Amino acid sequence: TEVQAKALALRAVARLAPLARERPDEAAAAIQRVLPTATDANERTALLSALSSIPSLLALQTLQARLTQPAAGDESALAVLQVAELIHPWYRTEVKEAVQCVQTSSRTPAVLQRAAALATQLEAPPNLALGGFATSPDGLESDGQASGDQAAIDGDPKTYWDEVDGQKLYRLCVQLRRASTVGMVRLTAWRQHDYAPKDFEVVCDDQVVKSVRNAQYQNNLLAVEWPPVNCTRVELRIAGYYGQSPAIREL
């Protein structure tokens, strides 16, 4: 029947849209278009669940708009927070507004606690590398137990980027998810002053914004600042290092 066909189509959108991670806005738009036609509670739940897994500003805005509806409950609030947690490094203003809406609409302690945790996180400098794409344009091969270029920005300090020893120049480039204002890099090296970048340049969209010499780490951490610039790509050009090569656990 027509009703059954519509239900099947809605479920297909709910299943397939989150798979389009390389085009999240298109996936969110697909669900937004069919959401008004979902008259069955199970259909709406499936679509909203799919929407909550898509890292898109449109997904956040669509879910946030539902918070004002009389039937909105904790499920809607949690869906908003789930998307907000995915995209907050790139859409801080919009996410702050969404979190405030959750805090206004919900009275559930667990939901408010999660919203408060995200609000606190928004006060700290965001890690813009997360969700980006890392490459090594130097053409060197990985070394030892290194996990490749993306390991430097995967949020997991147990993995790391490292390349063959003893080279004159190492390059690690991060293509950001969107143009952003960048004024700091924070490095976690392989180990304190052992396989760690020592002398390097920070390059934002082909402009050298900072030169570092004889970097001194504190508990294997290094933070380097410069006057903020807007860019889409951040690169480290490493000419000196502690140990035999510059390994990075997190950038």
Number of C-alpha atoms within 10 A of each C-alpha: 6 7 8 9 10 15 17 13 14 20 17 13 18 25 14 13 23 21 14 13 14 10 14 21 17 16 25 26 17 16 22 18 9 16 19 9 13 16 10 9 8 12 20 19 16 17 23 22 17 23 30 24 20 25 25 24 21 19 27 25 16 20 23 24 14 15 22 13 10 7 8 14 16 16 13 23 25 20 20 30 23 19 25 28 17 20 19 23 21 21 15 16 11 15 27 18 13 24 23 13 18 25 18 11 16 19 12 12 9 12 18 19 12 17 27 16 11 18 18 9 14 17 10 8 11 14 17 22 22 22 21 17 17 24 16 20 11 13 10 15 13 16 15 10 11 19 17 18 22 22 21 31 24 20 16 11 16 13 20 24 27 28 25 14 17 13 14 10 15 25 19 22 22 25 19 19 16 14 13 17 14 21 16 17 17 13 19 23 27 24 17 16 20 17 19 30 31 21 18 22 18 24 18 21 15 11 13 14 17 17 14 15 13 12 18 16 18 11 11 15 17 18 14 14 13 13 10 12 15 12 18 17 22 22 23 23 19 22 18 23 24 19 16 15 26 29 24 25 24 24 25
